[in-house]
Amino acid sequence: MNISLKQLESFIAIAETKSFTEASERLFLSQPSLSNQIRQLETMLDVKLFIRTTRLVELTEAGRIFLPSAERALHGLSTGINEIKDLAQGRAGKVTFASILTVGASIVPLVMRDFQKSNPKIVIEYIEESDEPIFQRVLSREIDFGIGAAPTNQQKIDFKPIYRDYLFFVCALDHPLAELKEVSWEQIVQNPFIAMKSGMSMRHLMEKGFALTDTPLNPIQTATYQSTILGMIACGIGVSVLPSSLKLMFNRNDVKIIPIKEPLFRNIGLITPSSSELSIAAQEFIKVFELVVSNNEQLLPKSH
């Protein structure tokens, strides 16, 4: 039995208006076309749905029984059609992405706030990861995209830079360098150094800075999280260099954050599978991300 959407709409319109004339006007159908829709529906159901009187059109007992089911079916179809339209036009759906912790704790909350104001039907599924797991999730299509540092030696991944995350020198308040307006790498390497663990994009930048002075990086401590490194610095264990997004992530008054004379930075950007096309919802989220970065450049200080 192939009951059409138009037949259900015709049946419900007549039931509600009790008039073929009013129903045809509501549906923008001619009365002969409307009558034909009802005739076909009655033939398929093998029952009469309406009784015509001199003044009104009344439902038969079969029509009264069928009406709630027809309304539910029409509502379900209409809802499904609207949901598909919303999905196709980027007004609904789901965006799944991952970012490195520094981005997640600084920029992502601002983006989520602005995005959901204008896209309340879109569900956001967010994952915090380090660099390598993000690349793997992107390659496996487990997520729509990633936001993080540029991948190295990664095939089948595209990277689009969005902003620069500069390194800053961080030390305890009573450290001899704490009163300087800026420090050099020559000064930094002379101090006990706390590094990020090997393999992370921040660790690569730290090693690059030490290489500017032809000094190998031999940290006295390593850690996975910047919050841990900050705690070590505040206790006087050593110094470190951390990204500018640090200022958004932690509101601490027990360490000093100082620009570096020879600025180094990592590009933070969009990580996607090569030759892939993002959903409209994902594209809209990225537009909002870029807009938030553009409108909040003061939150991502430069080295100078």
Residue pairs with C-beta under 8 A, 6 or more apart in sequence:
1 44
2 44
3 41
3 44
3 73
4 37
5 74
5 77
6 37
7 37
7 38
7 40
7 41
8 70
8 73
8 74
8 77
9 27
9 74
10 23
10 27
10 29
10 34
10 37
10 38
10 41
11 37
11 38
11 41
11 49
11 63
11 66
11 67
11 70
12 67
12 70
12 71
12 74
13 22
13 23
13 26
13 27
14 20
14 23
14 34
14 38
14 50
14 57
15 59
15 63
15 67
16 23
17 23
17 26
18 56
18 57
18 58
19 56
19 57
20 31
20 34
20 35
20 57
21 31
23 34
24 30
24 31
24 33
24 34
27 34
29 37
38 49
38 50
41 49
42 48
42 49
45 62
45 66
47 60
47 62
47 63
47 66
48 60
48 62
48 63
49 59
49 60
49 62
49 63
49 66
50 57
50 58
50 59
50 60
50 63
51 57
51 58
51 59
51 60
59 67
83 92
85 91
86 92
86 93
86 121
87 93
87 281
88 280
89 280
90 119
90 122
90 279
90 280
90 281
90 283
90 284
91 119
91 121
91 122
92 121
92 122
92 281
93 121
93 122
93 123
93 279
93 280
93 281
94 122
94 123
94 124
94 125
94 281
95 122
95 123
95 124
95 125
95 144
95 279
95 281
95 282
95 285
96 124
96 125
96 126
96 127
96 142
96 143
96 144
97 124
97 125
97 126
97 127
97 143
97 144
97 145
97 146
97 147
97 282
97 285
98 126
98 127
98 128
98 129
98 133
98 134
98 137
98 138
98 143
98 146
98 147
98 148
99 108
99 126
99 127
99 128
99 129
99 134
99 146
99 147
99 148
100 128
100 129
100 130
100 131
100 134
100 147
100 148
100 149
100 201
100 268
101 128
101 130
101 225
101 226
102 165
102 226
102 243
102 245
102 246
102 249
103 147
103 148
103 245
103 268
104 126
104 128
105 245
105 248
105 249
106 245
106 248
106 249
106 299
106 300
107 245
107 248
107 289
107 292
107 293
107 296
107 299
108 126
108 147
110 292
110 296
111 285
111 288
111 289
111 292
112 124
112 126
114 288
114 291
114 292
115 122
115 124
115 284
115 285
115 288
116 122
116 124
118 288
119 281
119 284
119 285
122 281
122 285
124 285
127 137
127 143
129 137
129 146
130 200
130 224
131 148
131 149
131 151
131 199
131 200
131 201
132 199
134 143
134 146
134 148
134 271
135 146
135 151
135 154
135 157
135 271
137 143
137 146
138 145
138 146
138 157
138 271
138 272
138 273
139 156
139 157
139 273
141 273
144 272
144 278
144 279
144 282
145 270
145 271
145 272
145 278
145 282
145 286
146 270
146 271
146 272
147 162
147 268
147 269
147 270
147 271
147 289
148 201
148 268
148 269
148 271
149 165
149 201
149 266
149 267
149 268
150 159
150 161
150 201
150 266
150 267
150 269
151 157
151 159
151 271
152 204
155 274
156 273
156 274
157 271
157 272
157 273
157 274
158 270
158 271
158 272
158 273
158 274
158 275
158 276
159 267
159 269
159 270
159 271
160 269
160 270
160 272
161 267
161 268
161 269
162 267
162 268
162 269
162 270
162 289
162 290
162 293
163 267
163 268
163 269
163 293
163 297
163 300
164 265
164 266
164 267
164 268
164 300
164 302
165 243
165 244
165 245
165 265
165 266
165 267
165 268
165 300
166 243
166 244
166 263
166 264
166 265
166 301
166 302
166 303
167 205
167 206
167 209
167 241
167 242
167 243
167 244
167 260
167 263
167 264
167 265
167 303
168 241
168 242
168 243
168 244
168 246
168 257
168 258
168 259
168 260
168 301
168 303
169 177
169 183
169 188
169 239
169 240
169 241
169 257
169 258
169 259
169 260
170 229
170 230
170 233
170 239
170 240
170 241
170 242
170 246
170 255
170 256
170 257
170 258
171 177
171 178
171 191
171 233
171 239
171 255
171 256
171 258
172 178
172 233
172 234
172 235
172 236
172 239
172 254
172 255
172 256
173 254
173 255
173 256
174 236
175 191
175 236
175 239
175 256
177 183
177 187
177 191
177 239
177 258
178 256
178 258
180 258
181 258
181 259
182 258
182 259
182 260
182 261
182 304
183 258
183 259
183 260
183 261
184 260
184 261
184 262
185 209
185 210
185 212
185 213
185 260
185 261
185 262
186 213
188 209
188 239
188 241
188 260
189 210
189 213
189 215
191 238
191 239
192 220
192 237
192 238
192 239
193 206
193 217
193 218
193 219
193 220
193 238
193 239
193 240
194 219
194 220
194 221
194 222
194 223
194 229
194 232
194 233
194 237
194 238
194 239
194 240
195 203
195 206
195 217
195 219
195 221
195 222
195 223
195 240
196 202
196 203
196 206
196 222
196 223
196 224
196 226
196 229
197 203
197 222
197 223
197 224
198 222
200 224
201 266
202 226
202 242
202 243
202 266
204 266
205 241
205 264
205 265
205 266
206 217
206 240
206 241
207 217
208 264
209 241
209 260
209 262
209 264
210 216
210 217
212 262
219 238
220 237
220 238
221 232
221 237
221 238
223 229
223 232
226 242
226 243
226 246
226 249
226 250
227 249
227 250
229 240
229 242
230 242
230 246
230 250
230 252
230 255
232 238
232 240
233 239
233 240
233 255
234 252
234 254
234 255
241 260
242 257
243 266
244 300
244 301
244 302
244 303
245 300
246 257
247 257
247 299
247 301
248 299
248 300
259 303
259 304
260 303
263 302
263 303
263 304
264 303
265 303
270 286
272 278
278 286
293 300
